[in-house]
Amino acid sequence: MSLGTILIIILILLLVGALPTWGHSRSWGYFPSGGLGLVLVVVIILVLLGRI
């Protein structure tokens, strides 16, 4: 597995954990999941371009 694939998997798991439907993150709102989603999109673009 390449570094990009591992990063994408970790970011997806963090994104699911930060969703406001879980009990521990209900008061956080959508900010953490939105920020992680943005990071995930950037990493996917970099992997597709071959930078990672």
N, CA and C atoms as an extended XYZ file, in Angstrom:
156
Properties=species:S:1:pos:R:3:atomname:S:1:resname:S:1:resid:I:1 pbc="F F F"
N         0.839       -1.179        0.000 N   MET     1
C         0.000        0.000        0.000 CA  MET     1
C         0.885        1.244        0.000 C   MET     1
N         0.481        2.199       -0.765 N   SER     2
C         1.261        3.429       -0.840 CA  SER     2
C         0.867        4.377        0.293 C   SER     2
N         1.663        5.398        0.472 N   LEU     3
C         1.416        6.381        1.517 CA  LEU     3
C         0.095        7.100        1.291 C   LEU     3
N        -0.232        7.404        0.043 N   GLY     4
C        -1.486        8.088       -0.264 CA  GLY     4
C        -2.700        7.273        0.122 C   GLY     4
N        -2.661        5.980       -0.134 N   THR     5
C        -3.784        5.110        0.208 CA  THR     5
C        -3.972        5.038        1.719 C   THR     5
N        -2.879        4.943        2.440 N   ILE     6
C        -2.955        4.893        3.897 CA  ILE     6
C        -3.510        6.208        4.446 C   ILE     6
N        -3.080        7.338        3.886 N   LEU     7
C        -3.592        8.635        4.323 CA  LEU     7
C        -5.086        8.769        4.069 C   LEU     7
N        -5.533        8.309        2.925 N   ILE     8
C        -6.960        8.384        2.595 CA  ILE     8
C        -7.776        7.534        3.559 C   ILE     8
N        -7.313        6.340        3.873 N   ILE     9
C        -8.034        5.470        4.799 CA  ILE     9
C        -8.110        6.093        6.186 C   ILE     9
N        -7.015        6.648        6.662 N   ILE    10
C        -7.003        7.286        7.982 CA  ILE    10
C        -7.927        8.489        8.010 C   ILE    10
N        -7.906        9.305        6.952 N   LEU    11
C        -8.769       10.479        6.912 CA  LEU    11
C       -10.245       10.117        6.853 C   LEU    11
N       -10.579        9.057        6.135 N   ILE    12
C       -11.976        8.613        6.085 CA  ILE    12
C       -12.437        8.146        7.463 C   ILE    12
N       -11.582        7.415        8.179 N   LEU    13
C       -11.946        6.969        9.523 CA  LEU    13
C       -12.112        8.154       10.472 C   LEU    13
N       -11.249        9.154       10.368 N   LEU    14
C       -11.386       10.347       11.200 CA  LEU    14
C       -12.646       11.117       10.859 C   LEU    14
N       -12.982       11.164        9.571 N   LEU    15
C       -14.187       11.861        9.141 CA  LEU    15
C       -15.440       11.199        9.701 C   LEU    15
N       -15.483        9.882        9.684 N   VAL    16
C       -16.638        9.155       10.232 CA  VAL    16
C       -16.711        9.357       11.745 C   VAL    16
N       -15.566        9.377       12.421 N   GLY    17
C       -15.553        9.576       13.866 CA  GLY    17
C       -15.952       10.975       14.286 C   GLY    17
N       -15.801       11.961       13.415 N   ALA    18
C       -16.121       13.346       13.755 CA  ALA    18
C       -17.529       13.752       13.358 C   ALA    18
N       -18.292       12.860       12.758 N   LEU    19
C       -19.671       13.198       12.391 CA  LEU    19
C       -20.483       13.512       13.645 C   LEU    19
N       -21.335       14.537       13.588 N   PRO    20
C       -22.070       14.945       14.788 CA  PRO    20
C       -23.186       13.999       15.211 C   PRO    20
N       -23.327       12.848       14.572 N   THR    21
C       -24.359       11.900       14.992 CA  THR    21
C       -23.896       11.036       16.157 C   THR    21
N       -22.593       10.990       16.423 N   TRP    22
C       -22.070       10.207       17.538 CA  TRP    22
C       -22.263       10.996       18.830 C   TRP    22
N       -22.386       10.304       19.940 N   GLY    23
C       -22.627       10.947       21.219 CA  GLY    23
C       -21.509       11.869       21.672 C   GLY    23
N       -20.263       11.464       21.444 N   HIS    24
C       -19.135       12.263       21.928 CA  HIS    24
C       -18.911       13.529       21.105 C   HIS    24
N       -19.417       13.582       19.895 N   SER    25
C       -19.150       14.736       19.031 CA  SER    25
C       -20.416       15.522       18.683 C   SER    25
N       -21.486       15.278       19.392 N   ARG    26
C       -22.757       15.928       19.064 CA  ARG    26
C       -22.697       17.444       19.249 C   ARG    26
N       -21.969       17.923       20.249 N   SER    27
C       -21.919       19.358       20.519 CA  SER    27
C       -20.896       20.090       19.644 C   SER    27
N       -20.113       19.369       18.869 N   TRP    28
C       -19.080       19.993       18.032 CA  TRP    28
C       -19.669       20.664       16.799 C   TRP    28
N       -20.815       20.220       16.337 N   GLY    29
C       -21.381       20.742       15.101 CA  GLY    29
C       -20.715       20.091       13.893 C   GLY    29
N       -20.773       20.767       12.757 N   TYR    30
C       -20.224       20.204       11.527 CA  TYR    30
C       -18.806       20.684       11.231 C   TYR    30
N       -18.218       21.512       12.084 N   PHE    31
C       -16.891       22.051       11.792 CA  PHE    31
C       -15.814       20.976       11.652 C   PHE    31
N       -15.657       20.025       12.590 N   PRO    32
C       -14.587       19.033       12.435 CA  PRO    32
C       -14.750       18.163       11.191 C   PRO    32
N       -15.971       17.720       10.920 N   SER    33
C       -16.163       16.859        9.758 CA  SER    33
C       -15.968       17.641        8.460 C   SER    33
N       -16.331       18.917        8.455 N   GLY    34
C       -16.109       19.748        7.271 CA  GLY    34
C       -14.630       19.982        7.023 C   GLY    34
N       -13.887       20.233        8.089 N   GLY    35
C       -12.437       20.428        7.960 CA  GLY    35
C       -11.729       19.164        7.511 C   GLY    35
N       -12.115       18.029        8.087 N   LEU    36
C       -11.514       16.757        7.673 CA  LEU    36
C       -11.903       16.398        6.247 C   LEU    36
N       -13.127       16.741        5.862 N   GLY    37
C       -13.555       16.500        4.481 CA  GLY    37
C       -12.723       17.302        3.498 C   GLY    37
N       -12.413       18.534        3.857 N   LEU    38
C       -11.570       19.375        3.006 CA  LEU    38
C       -10.160       18.799        2.889 C   LEU    38
N        -9.602       18.345        3.994 N   VAL    39
C        -8.276       17.721        3.963 CA  VAL    39
C        -8.304       16.454        3.124 C   VAL    39
N        -9.375       15.681        3.233 N   LEU    40
C        -9.515       14.458        2.443 CA  LEU    40
C        -9.554       14.764        0.958 C   LEU    40
N       -10.278       15.788        0.564 N   VAL    41
C       -10.345       16.176       -0.854 CA  VAL    41
C        -8.959       16.592       -1.358 C   VAL    41
N        -8.229       17.361       -0.564 N   VAL    42
C        -6.885       17.790       -0.972 CA  VAL    42
C        -5.964       16.591       -1.122 C   VAL    42
N        -6.016       15.643       -0.196 N   VAL    43
C        -5.155       14.457       -0.283 CA  VAL    43
C        -5.526       13.615       -1.496 C   VAL    43
N        -6.809       13.465       -1.780 N   ILE    44
C        -7.224       12.695       -2.959 CA  ILE    44
C        -6.722       13.363       -4.235 C   ILE    44
N        -6.823       14.689       -4.316 N   ILE    45
C        -6.318       15.392       -5.493 CA  ILE    45
C        -4.809       15.198       -5.639 C   ILE    45
N        -4.072       15.294       -4.538 N   LEU    46
C        -2.624       15.101       -4.601 CA  LEU    46
C        -2.254       13.673       -5.009 C   LEU    46
N        -3.024       12.687       -4.536 N   VAL    47
C        -2.760       11.308       -4.935 CA  VAL    47
C        -3.031       11.122       -6.426 C   VAL    47
N        -4.121       11.695       -6.917 N   LEU    48
C        -4.453       11.567       -8.335 CA  LEU    48
C        -3.434       12.257       -9.223 C   LEU    48
N        -2.860       13.359       -8.743 N   LEU    49
C        -1.841       14.073       -9.513 CA  LEU    49
C        -0.462       13.423       -9.398 C   LEU    49
N        -0.319       12.467       -8.480 N   GLY    50
C         0.951       11.767       -8.326 CA  GLY    50
C         1.948       12.494       -7.437 C   GLY    50
N         1.497       13.434       -6.637 N   ARG    51
C         2.393       14.175       -5.744 CA  ARG    51
C         2.704       13.414       -4.470 C   ARG    51
N         1.823       12.480       -4.070 N   ILE    52
C         2.060       11.677       -2.864 CA  ILE    52
C         2.250       10.235       -3.297 C   ILE    52
